[in-house]
């Protein structure tokens, strides 16, 4: 994962499981919370559901563009998700390629992360100012 930080503008990368547990983390610009990690799973699970219902299949990765930068979410084997936080202007093509190389460390196809509705509700309740 350290290789992701060599891409200019990349601030932080982490891997989480579907329970919201932080498994690995590099970089120092992120304050992880279970709510953020569960929401990452819910987001990629919802994108996968959309893909399946439209005949496109599971979501492998997606990039969210926010006012303060970008977040790459990539599905990994064993119901894990890679999150990469970047500043505006980051080379997203290089970022996607590096994330793909990281996730091909296993010869398993990416598995669909599951985010049961209760986990999503827990995440929303964890952030009462929403």
OpenMM code with the backbone's topology and positions (N, CA, C; nanometers):
from openmm import Vec3, app, unit

residues = "UNK UNK UNK UNK UNK UNK UNK UNK UNK UNK UNK UNK UNK UNK UNK UNK UNK UNK UNK UNK UNK UNK UNK UNK UNK UNK UNK UNK UNK UNK UNK UNK UNK UNK UNK UNK UNK UNK UNK UNK UNK UNK UNK UNK UNK UNK UNK UNK UNK UNK UNK UNK UNK UNK UNK UNK UNK UNK UNK UNK UNK UNK UNK UNK UNK UNK UNK UNK UNK UNK UNK UNK UNK UNK UNK UNK UNK UNK UNK UNK UNK UNK UNK UNK UNK UNK UNK UNK UNK UNK UNK UNK UNK UNK UNK UNK UNK UNK UNK UNK UNK UNK UNK UNK UNK UNK UNK UNK UNK UNK UNK UNK UNK UNK UNK UNK UNK UNK UNK UNK UNK UNK UNK UNK UNK UNK UNK UNK UNK UNK".split()
positions = [
    Vec3(0.0818, -0.1201, 0.0000),
    Vec3(0.0000, 0.0000, 0.0000),
    Vec3(0.0856, 0.1257, 0.0000),
    Vec3(0.2057, 0.1137, 0.0476),
    Vec3(0.2941, 0.2303, 0.0522),
    Vec3(0.3141, 0.2889, -0.0882),
    Vec3(0.3098, 0.2055, -0.1918),
    Vec3(0.3278, 0.2525, -0.3297),
    Vec3(0.2194, 0.3524, -0.3704),
    Vec3(0.1013, 0.3414, -0.3112),
    Vec3(-0.0058, 0.4366, -0.3430),
    Vec3(0.0321, 0.5784, -0.3019),
    Vec3(0.1083, 0.5905, -0.1930),
    Vec3(0.1466, 0.7230, -0.1437),
    Vec3(0.2515, 0.7902, -0.2312),
    Vec3(0.3131, 0.7155, -0.3234),
    Vec3(0.4108, 0.7762, -0.4132),
    Vec3(0.3440, 0.8556, -0.5241),
    Vec3(0.2142, 0.8389, -0.5426),
    Vec3(0.1401, 0.9164, -0.6421),
    Vec3(0.1140, 1.0542, -0.5819),
    Vec3(0.1637, 1.1605, -0.6475),
    Vec3(0.1461, 1.2950, -0.5919),
    Vec3(-0.0013, 1.3271, -0.5649),
    Vec3(-0.0277, 1.3770, -0.4465),
    Vec3(-0.1635, 1.4133, -0.4072),
    Vec3(-0.2330, 1.3088, -0.3224),
    Vec3(-0.1796, 1.1876, -0.3193),
    Vec3(-0.2392, 1.0825, -0.2378),
    Vec3(-0.1984, 1.1058, -0.0930),
    Vec3(-0.2987, 1.1119, -0.0055),
    Vec3(-0.2713, 1.1430, 0.1338),
    Vec3(-0.2783, 1.0230, 0.2261),
    Vec3(-0.3724, 0.9349, 0.2000),
    Vec3(-0.3939, 0.8243, 0.2919),
    Vec3(-0.4575, 0.7076, 0.2178),
    Vec3(-0.4238, 0.5881, 0.2589),
    Vec3(-0.4873, 0.4670, 0.2060),
    Vec3(-0.5103, 0.3715, 0.3211),
    Vec3(-0.6211, 0.3006, 0.3164),
    Vec3(-0.6491, 0.2022, 0.4203),
    Vec3(-0.7317, 0.0884, 0.3627),
    Vec3(-0.7262, -0.0232, 0.4320),
    Vec3(-0.8075, -0.1391, 0.3979),
    Vec3(-0.8950, -0.1681, 0.5180),
    Vec3(-1.0218, -0.1939, 0.4919),
    Vec3(-1.1179, -0.2216, 0.5970),
    Vec3(-1.1955, -0.3486, 0.5632),
    Vec3(-1.2494, -0.4122, 0.6654),
    Vec3(-1.3361, -0.5265, 0.6396),
    Vec3(-1.4811, -0.4807, 0.6498),
    Vec3(-1.5736, -0.5744, 0.6289),
    Vec3(-1.7143, -0.5356, 0.6240),
    Vec3(-1.7761, -0.5098, 0.7608),
    Vec3(-1.6988, -0.5216, 0.8675),
    Vec3(-1.7499, -0.4876, 1.0002),
    Vec3(-1.7088, -0.3475, 1.0429),
    Vec3(-1.6336, -0.2777, 0.9560),
    Vec3(-1.5875, -0.1436, 0.9900),
    Vec3(-1.4560, -0.1434, 1.0646),
    Vec3(-1.3859, -0.2563, 1.0629),
    Vec3(-1.2577, -0.2668, 1.1314),
    Vec3(-1.1444, -0.2262, 1.0372),
    Vec3(-1.0558, -0.1417, 1.0825),
    Vec3(-0.9406, -0.0984, 1.0054),
    Vec3(-0.8353, -0.2086, 1.0092),
    Vec3(-0.7969, -0.2614, 0.8907),
    Vec3(-0.7025, -0.3720, 0.8836),
    Vec3(-0.5601, -0.3257, 0.8554),
    Vec3(-0.5465, -0.2205, 0.7758),
    Vec3(-0.4144, -0.1697, 0.7399),
    Vec3(-0.4311, -0.0239, 0.7004),
    Vec3(-0.3293, 0.0556, 0.7262),
    Vec3(-0.3391, 0.1983, 0.6988),
    Vec3(-0.2007, 0.2565, 0.6732),
    Vec3(-0.1896, 0.3435, 0.5726),
    Vec3(-0.0658, 0.4180, 0.5464),
    Vec3(-0.1024, 0.5642, 0.5237),
    Vec3(-0.0109, 0.6524, 0.5573),
    Vec3(-0.0373, 0.7958, 0.5462),
    Vec3(-0.0819, 0.8509, 0.6796),
    Vec3(-0.0897, 0.9835, 0.6861),
    Vec3(-0.1203, 1.0422, 0.8160),
    Vec3(-0.2256, 1.1527, 0.8106),
    Vec3(-0.3086, 1.1535, 0.7101),
    Vec3(-0.4079, 1.2598, 0.6987),
    Vec3(-0.5506, 1.2083, 0.7119),
    Vec3(-0.5713, 1.1045, 0.7913),
    Vec3(-0.7045, 1.0455, 0.8003),
    Vec3(-0.7339, 1.0057, 0.9434),
    Vec3(-0.8468, 1.0444, 0.9906),
    Vec3(-0.8924, 1.0042, 1.1225),
    Vec3(-1.0040, 0.9030, 1.1001),
    Vec3(-0.9695, 0.7760, 1.1079),
    Vec3(-1.0665, 0.6727, 1.0757),
    Vec3(-1.1707, 0.6604, 1.1846),
    Vec3(-1.2896, 0.6316, 1.1421),
    Vec3(-1.3963, 0.5989, 1.2357),
    Vec3(-1.4721, 0.4818, 1.1748),
    Vec3(-1.5336, 0.4038, 1.2596),
    Vec3(-1.6096, 0.2889, 1.2105),
    Vec3(-1.7193, 0.3344, 1.1150),
    Vec3(-1.7790, 0.4510, 1.1405),
    Vec3(-1.8863, 0.5002, 1.0539),
    Vec3(-1.8359, 0.5232, 0.9118),
    Vec3(-1.7173, 0.5829, 0.8965),
    Vec3(-1.6613, 0.6077, 0.7636),
    Vec3(-1.6326, 0.4757, 0.6934),
    Vec3(-1.5762, 0.3811, 0.7657),
    Vec3(-1.5399, 0.2534, 0.7057),
    Vec3(-1.6624, 0.1717, 0.6664),
    Vec3(-1.7668, 0.1749, 0.7478),
    Vec3(-1.8910, 0.1055, 0.7141),
    Vec3(-1.9572, 0.1735, 0.5937),
    Vec3(-1.9535, 0.3057, 0.5899),
    Vec3(-2.0117, 0.3767, 0.4752),
    Vec3(-1.9381, 0.3438, 0.3454),
    Vec3(-1.8075, 0.3222, 0.3531),
    Vec3(-1.7322, 0.2821, 0.2340),
    Vec3(-1.7848, 0.1489, 0.1816),
    Vec3(-1.8076, 0.0542, 0.2715),
    Vec3(-1.8639, -0.0744, 0.2295),
    Vec3(-2.0039, -0.0582, 0.1737),
    Vec3(-2.0851, 0.0222, 0.2383),
    Vec3(-2.2221, 0.0430, 0.1909),
    Vec3(-2.2219, 0.1054, 0.0518),
    Vec3(-2.1299, 0.1982, 0.0281),
    Vec3(-2.1222, 0.2661, -0.1017),
    Vec3(-2.0866, 0.1686, -0.2127),
    Vec3(-1.9840, 0.0878, -0.1911),
    Vec3(-1.9425, -0.0046, -0.2971),
    Vec3(-2.0426, -0.1190, -0.3117),
    Vec3(-2.1077, -0.1589, -0.2027),
    Vec3(-2.2122, -0.2608, -0.2110),
    Vec3(-2.3313, -0.2090, -0.2913),
    Vec3(-2.3689, -0.0826, -0.2697),
    Vec3(-2.4793, -0.0244, -0.3461),
    Vec3(-2.4432, -0.0129, -0.4938),
    Vec3(-2.3191, 0.0249, -0.5241),
    Vec3(-2.2750, 0.0328, -0.6632),
    Vec3(-2.2758, -0.1056, -0.7278),
    Vec3(-2.2376, -0.2078, -0.6531),
    Vec3(-2.2423, -0.3445, -0.7054),
    Vec3(-2.3851, -0.3882, -0.7323),
    Vec3(-2.4751, -0.3542, -0.6421),
    Vec3(-2.6160, -0.3897, -0.6617),
    Vec3(-2.6720, -0.3218, -0.7868),
    Vec3(-2.6386, -0.1965, -0.8056),
    Vec3(-2.6813, -0.1258, -0.9267),
    Vec3(-2.6266, -0.1949, -1.0510),
    Vec3(-2.4997, -0.2317, -1.0476),
    Vec3(-2.4388, -0.3002, -1.1605),
    Vec3(-2.5038, -0.4343, -1.1900),
    Vec3(-2.5328, -0.5110, -1.0855),
    Vec3(-2.5979, -0.6408, -1.1058),
    Vec3(-2.7374, -0.6231, -1.1636),
    Vec3(-2.8128, -0.5272, -1.1116),
    Vec3(-2.9504, -0.5071, -1.1598),
    Vec3(-2.9564, -0.4546, -1.3029),
    Vec3(-2.8505, -0.3889, -1.3463),
    Vec3(-2.8480, -0.3378, -1.4832),
    Vec3(-2.7704, -0.4287, -1.5772),
    Vec3(-2.7229, -0.5427, -1.5254),
    Vec3(-2.6535, -0.6391, -1.6088),
    Vec3(-2.5057, -0.6102, -1.6298),
    Vec3(-2.4483, -0.5161, -1.5549),
    Vec3(-2.3069, -0.4823, -1.5695),
    Vec3(-2.2162, -0.5599, -1.4748),
    Vec3(-2.2727, -0.6257, -1.3762),
    Vec3(-2.1938, -0.7026, -1.2806),
    Vec3(-2.1526, -0.6209, -1.1600),
    Vec3(-2.0698, -0.6830, -1.0762),
    Vec3(-2.0257, -0.6191, -0.9522),
    Vec3(-1.9356, -0.4991, -0.9792),
    Vec3(-1.9363, -0.4057, -0.8872),
    Vec3(-1.8494, -0.2884, -0.8943),
    Vec3(-1.7090, -0.3292, -0.8498),
    Vec3(-1.6115, -0.2996, -0.9321),
    Vec3(-1.4720, -0.3285, -0.8986),
    Vec3(-1.4110, -0.2096, -0.8260),
    Vec3(-1.4316, -0.0898, -0.8797),
    Vec3(-1.3863, 0.0301, -0.8106),
    Vec3(-1.4693, 0.1491, -0.8541),
    Vec3(-1.4608, 0.2539, -0.7769),
    Vec3(-1.5254, 0.3798, -0.8139),
    Vec3(-1.4483, 0.4938, -0.7510),
    Vec3(-1.4545, 0.6066, -0.8172),
    Vec3(-1.3906, 0.7273, -0.7648),
    Vec3(-1.4991, 0.8293, -0.7370),
    Vec3(-1.4973, 0.8799, -0.6160),
    Vec3(-1.5901, 0.9853, -0.5775),
    Vec3(-1.5150, 1.1173, -0.5824),
    Vec3(-1.5761, 1.2166, -0.6464),
    Vec3(-1.5184, 1.3506, -0.6523),
    Vec3(-1.5900, 1.4374, -0.5503),
    Vec3(-1.5145, 1.4907, -0.4586),
    Vec3(-1.5695, 1.5748, -0.3523),
    Vec3(-1.5086, 1.7138, -0.3624),
    Vec3(-1.5635, 1.8077, -0.2888),
    Vec3(-1.5122, 1.9449, -0.2906),
    Vec3(-1.3655, 1.9505, -0.2494),
    Vec3(-1.3267, 1.8677, -0.1536),
    Vec3(-1.1906, 1.8718, -0.1021),
    Vec3(-1.0964, 1.7697, -0.1621),
    Vec3(-1.1422, 1.6923, -0.2590),
    Vec3(-1.0554, 1.5924, -0.3195),
    Vec3(-1.1313, 1.4717, -0.3695),
    Vec3(-1.0617, 1.3598, -0.3766),
    Vec3(-1.1181, 1.2374, -0.4324),
    Vec3(-1.1039, 1.1239, -0.3319),
    Vec3(-1.1961, 1.0284, -0.3429),
    Vec3(-1.1862, 0.9042, -0.2671),
    Vec3(-1.2025, 0.7900, -0.3664),
    Vec3(-1.1015, 0.7034, -0.3716),
    Vec3(-1.1099, 0.5812, -0.4518),
    Vec3(-1.1537, 0.4693, -0.3604),
    Vec3(-1.2550, 0.3958, -0.4019),
    Vec3(-1.2987, 0.2760, -0.3317),
    Vec3(-1.2749, 0.1592, -0.4256),
    Vec3(-1.2084, 0.0555, -0.3797),
    Vec3(-1.1830, -0.0623, -0.4625),
    Vec3(-1.2178, -0.1876, -0.3841),
    Vec3(-1.2965, -0.2734, -0.4464),
    Vec3(-1.3356, -0.3996, -0.3862),
    Vec3(-1.2160, -0.4945, -0.3862),
    Vec3(-1.1935, -0.5584, -0.2731),
    Vec3(-1.0854, -0.6556, -0.2573),
    Vec3(-1.1440, -0.7910, -0.2185),
    Vec3(-1.0663, -0.8977, -0.2342),
    Vec3(-1.1148, -1.0297, -0.1906),
    Vec3(-1.1458, -1.0319, -0.0409),
    Vec3(-1.2242, -1.1282, -0.0011),
    Vec3(-1.2601, -1.1525, 0.1396),
    Vec3(-1.3384, -1.0369, 0.1997),
    Vec3(-1.4233, -0.9754, 0.1199),
    Vec3(-1.5142, -0.8684, 0.1630),
    Vec3(-1.4422, -0.7521, 0.2291),
    Vec3(-1.3310, -0.7150, 0.1675),
    Vec3(-1.2545, -0.5992, 0.2136),
    Vec3(-1.2655, -0.4883, 0.1093),
    Vec3(-1.2387, -0.3664, 0.1521),
    Vec3(-1.2415, -0.2501, 0.0634),
    Vec3(-1.1163, -0.1671, 0.0869),
    Vec3(-1.0561, -0.1227, -0.0225),
    Vec3(-0.9444, -0.0290, -0.0184),
    Vec3(-1.0021, 0.1108, -0.0346),
    Vec3(-0.9657, 0.2015, 0.0535),
    Vec3(-1.0037, 0.3427, 0.0428),
    Vec3(-0.8756, 0.4226, 0.0243),
    Vec3(-0.8749, 0.5131, -0.0726),
    Vec3(-0.7595, 0.5993, -0.0953),
    Vec3(-0.8102, 0.7430, -0.1011),
    Vec3(-0.7542, 0.8291, -0.0176),
    Vec3(-0.7945, 0.9693, -0.0087),
    Vec3(-0.6898, 1.0551, -0.0780),
    Vec3(-0.7348, 1.1411, -0.1705),
    Vec3(-0.6435, 1.2212, -0.2524),
    Vec3(-0.6884, 1.3666, -0.2592),
    Vec3(-0.5928, 1.4520, -0.2892),
    Vec3(-0.6204, 1.5940, -0.3113),
    Vec3(-0.6700, 1.6153, -0.4542),
    Vec3(-0.7369, 1.7285, -0.4801),
    Vec3(-0.7734, 1.7600, -0.6182),
    Vec3(-0.6472, 1.7646, -0.7046),
    Vec3(-0.6586, 1.7230, -0.8281),
    Vec3(-0.5459, 1.7250, -0.9201),
    Vec3(-0.4629, 1.5981, -0.9194),
    Vec3(-0.4977, 1.5019, -0.8360),
    Vec3(-0.4259, 1.3748, -0.8336),
    Vec3(-0.4497, 1.3013, -0.9652),
    Vec3(-0.3474, 1.2351, -1.0154),
    Vec3(-0.3590, 1.1564, -1.1388),
    Vec3(-0.4421, 1.0319, -1.1090),
    Vec3(-0.5703, 1.0376, -1.1415),
    Vec3(-0.6617, 0.9295, -1.1068),
    Vec3(-0.6354, 0.8029, -1.1867),
    Vec3(-0.5839, 0.8169, -1.3085),
    Vec3(-0.5503, 0.6991, -1.3888),
    Vec3(-0.4365, 0.6225, -1.3222),
    Vec3(-0.3329, 0.6937, -1.2800),
    Vec3(-0.2202, 0.6286, -1.2105),
    Vec3(-0.2671, 0.5664, -1.0794),
    Vec3(-0.3564, 0.6349, -1.0100),
    Vec3(-0.4091, 0.5837, -0.8837),
    Vec3(-0.4845, 0.4531, -0.9062),
    Vec3(-0.5714, 0.4510, -1.0063),
    Vec3(-0.6475, 0.3285, -1.0356),
    Vec3(-0.5546, 0.2134, -1.0736),
    Vec3(-0.4532, 0.2429, -1.1523),
    Vec3(-0.3595, 0.1380, -1.1934),
    Vec3(-0.2837, 0.0823, -1.0733),
    Vec3(-0.2398, 0.1694, -0.9846),
    Vec3(-0.1673, 0.1247, -0.8649),
    Vec3(-0.2584, 0.0421, -0.7742),
    Vec3(-0.3830, 0.0840, -0.7604),
    Vec3(-0.4779, 0.0094, -0.6780),
    Vec3(-0.5070, -0.1270, -0.7395),
    Vec3(-0.5159, -0.1325, -0.8710),
    Vec3(-0.5394, -0.2601, -0.9394),
    Vec3(-0.4216, -0.3550, -0.9174),
    Vec3(-0.2998, -0.3028, -0.9229),
    Vec3(-0.1814, -0.3866, -0.8979),
    Vec3(-0.1834, -0.4390, -0.7544),
    Vec3(-0.2243, -0.3560, -0.6625),
    Vec3(-0.2311, -0.3970, -0.5227),
    Vec3(-0.3332, -0.5089, -0.5042),
    Vec3(-0.4470, -0.4979, -0.5690),
    Vec3(-0.5530, -0.5956, -0.5482),
    Vec3(-0.5305, -0.7247, -0.6257),
    Vec3(-0.4362, -0.7271, -0.7191),
    Vec3(-0.4094, -0.8507, -0.7920),
    Vec3(-0.3022, -0.9335, -0.7236),
    Vec3(-0.2677, -0.8986, -0.6009),
    Vec3(-0.1751, -0.9802, -0.5240),
    Vec3(-0.2336, -1.1187, -0.4984),
    Vec3(-0.3635, -1.1292, -0.5110),
    Vec3(-0.4310, -1.2579, -0.4977),
    Vec3(-0.4898, -1.2942, -0.6320),
    Vec3(-0.4929, -1.4235, -0.6646),
    Vec3(-0.5510, -1.4619, -0.7927),
    Vec3(-0.7006, -1.4839, -0.7817),
    Vec3(-0.7594, -1.4440, -0.6700),
    Vec3(-0.9040, -1.4507, -0.6572),
    Vec3(-0.9657, -1.3281, -0.7227),
    Vec3(-1.0838, -1.3458, -0.7780),
    Vec3(-1.1576, -1.2310, -0.8303),
    Vec3(-1.2059, -1.1478, -0.7125),
    Vec3(-1.2202, -1.0148, -0.7314),
    Vec3(-1.2701, -0.9334, -0.6208),
    Vec3(-1.4071, -0.9821, -0.5758),
    Vec3(-1.4253, -0.9936, -0.4471),
    Vec3(-1.5551, -1.0373, -0.3983),
    Vec3(-1.6379, -0.9160, -0.3612),
    Vec3(-1.7660, -0.9310, -0.3730),
    Vec3(-1.8600, -0.8225, -0.3460),
    Vec3(-1.8656, -0.7973, -0.1961),
    Vec3(-1.8336, -0.6750, -0.1528),
    Vec3(-1.8484, -0.6462, -0.0103),
    Vec3(-1.9964, -0.6382, 0.0244),
    Vec3(-2.0302, -0.6896, 0.1373),
    Vec3(-2.1689, -0.6835, 0.1786),
    Vec3(-2.1841, -0.5766, 0.2853),
    Vec3(-2.2902, -0.5035, 0.2773),
    Vec3(-2.3196, -0.4013, 0.3776),
    Vec3(-2.4664, -0.4135, 0.4143),
    Vec3(-2.4973, -0.4990, 0.5107),
    Vec3(-2.6362, -0.5151, 0.5489),
    Vec3(-2.6975, -0.3824, 0.5907),
    Vec3(-2.8272, -0.3712, 0.5737),
    Vec3(-2.8971, -0.2476, 0.6055),
    Vec3(-2.8701, -0.2031, 0.7484),
    Vec3(-2.8611, -0.2974, 0.8409),
    Vec3(-2.8371, -0.2601, 0.9801),
    Vec3(-2.7027, -0.1913, 0.9976),
    Vec3(-2.6002, -0.2344, 0.9232),
    Vec3(-2.4717, -0.1671, 0.9323),
    Vec3(-2.4809, -0.0245, 0.8808),
    Vec3(-2.5563, -0.0037, 0.7743),
    Vec3(-2.5732, 0.1300, 0.7190),
    Vec3(-2.6450, 0.2190, 0.8212),
    Vec3(-2.7476, 0.1654, 0.8835),
    Vec3(-2.8199, 0.2433, 0.9847),
    Vec3(-2.7284, 0.2755, 1.1016),
    Vec3(-2.6450, 0.1804, 1.1389),
    Vec3(-2.5515, 0.2054, 1.2476),
    Vec3(-2.4550, 0.3175, 1.2118),
    Vec3(-2.4104, 0.3157, 1.0881),
    Vec3(-2.3190, 0.4211, 1.0433),
    Vec3(-2.3876, 0.5568, 1.0467),
    Vec3(-2.5094, 0.5627, 0.9995),
    Vec3(-2.5826, 0.6893, 0.9999),
    Vec3(-2.6099, 0.7365, 1.1419),
    Vec3(-2.6421, 0.6438, 1.2308),
    Vec3(-2.6672, 0.6811, 1.3698),
    Vec3(-2.5403, 0.7233, 1.4414),
    Vec3(-2.4266, 0.6774, 1.3924),
    Vec3(-2.2994, 0.7137, 1.4537),
    Vec3(-2.2626, 0.8581, 1.4243),
    Vec3(-2.3252, 0.9168, 1.3261),
    Vec3(-2.2982, 1.0547, 1.2872),
    Vec3(-2.4262, 1.1371, 1.3045),
    Vec3(-2.4653, 1.1700, 1.4264),
    Vec3(-2.5943, 1.2342, 1.4500),
    Vec3(-2.6099, 1.3707, 1.3863),
    Vec3(-2.5016, 1.4372, 1.3460),
    Vec3(-2.5154, 1.5696, 1.2859),
    Vec3(-2.5598, 1.5598, 1.1401),
    Vec3(-2.5806, 1.4352, 1.0879),
    Vec3(-2.6320, 1.4227, 0.9508),
    Vec3(-2.7755, 1.4538, 0.9563),
] * unit.nanometer
topology = app.Topology()
chain = topology.addChain("A")
for resn in residues:
    res = topology.addResidue(resn, chain)
    for name in ("N", "CA", "C"):
        topology.addAtom(name, app.Element.getBySymbol(name[0]), res)
